[in-house]
Structures are given as C-alpha cells and as structure tokens.
C-alpha cells in the first residue's frame, strides 16, 4: 500500500472519530445568551488566572527536574 493511501485512510479514520466533537463545538460556538460586561470581565480574569497557573506549573516542573 502506498504512503499517500495510508495517510488518506488515517485522515478519514481520525475525521470520523473526531466528527462528534467538531459538531458539538460548531453548535455551541456562539453563545445563546447575552453576556454583560461584568461576566466577560470575570471570564477574562479566569482565563488569565488559568494561563498563569499553567505557566507556574511548567516553570516549577522545568526547574525541579
């Protein structure tokens, strides 16, 4: 079997496995409710906090190993 054909079969198999996740993501991409400025600010702060925690975790792991 040629290399290109193997890749095509793998791509088809992966797309079939991830299709339900992509459908759910597409369905809920746009929020159905109106968010206030306070809610948007709170979500932004949580996102920044999460990124900061991940950076600290990676830094601690990198410096102790």
VEXMAR-49876 format. One line per 5 residues: their letters; for each residue x, y, z of C-alpha. Coordinates in Angstrom, 3 decimals, m for minus. Layout:
N
a> X/Y/Z; ... .
//
This chain:
65
xxxxx> 0.000/0.000/0.000; 1.398/3.398/m0.916; 2.286/6.012/1.709; m0.272/8.507/0.405; m3.030/5.930/0.564 .
xxxxx> m2.151/5.088/4.186; m2.306/8.767/5.117; m5.675/9.108/3.415; m7.104/6.180/5.360; m5.682/7.540/8.621 .
xxxxx> m7.088/11.009/7.929; m10.507/9.505/7.164; m10.436/7.399/10.351; m9.408/10.372/12.516; m12.006/12.676/10.990 .
xxxxx> m14.700/10.058/11.640; m13.609/9.726/15.284; m13.495/13.494/15.922; m16.637/14.446/13.964; m18.946/14.354/17.049 .
xxxxx> m16.612/16.717/18.918; m16.440/19.081/15.944; m20.252/19.053/15.636; m20.682/19.923/19.323; m18.077/22.681/19.064 .
xxxxx> m19.783/24.117/15.991; m23.195/24.025/17.710; m22.071/25.867/20.841; m19.520/28.218/19.251; m21.758/31.261/19.588 .
xxxxx> m23.372/31.862/22.993; m27.156/31.883/23.015; m27.403/34.330/25.920; m26.241/37.921/26.147; m23.239/38.363/28.434 .
xxxxx> m22.854/41.522/30.456; m19.584/43.390/30.694; m19.048/42.038/34.213; m19.442/38.443/33.061; m16.997/38.997/30.206 .
xxxxx> m14.512/40.568/32.614; m14.863/37.662/35.058; m14.303/35.125/32.279; m11.267/37.052/31.063; m9.815/37.119/34.582 .
xxxxx> m10.382/33.361/34.934; m8.674/32.761/31.600; m5.670/34.847/32.660; m5.549/33.038/36.014; m5.618/29.640/34.287 .
xxxxx> m2.814/30.602/31.905; m0.762/31.954/34.809; m1.236/28.721/36.786; m0.148/26.640/33.784; 2.957/28.802/33.332 .
xxxxx> 3.856/28.415/37.017; 3.300/24.650/36.850; 5.536/24.296/33.795; 8.188/26.536/35.374; 8.205/24.528/38.617 .
xxxxx> 8.433/21.262/36.693; 11.258/22.565/34.498; 13.318/23.883/37.417; 12.987/20.824/39.675; 13.879/18.188/37.078 .
//
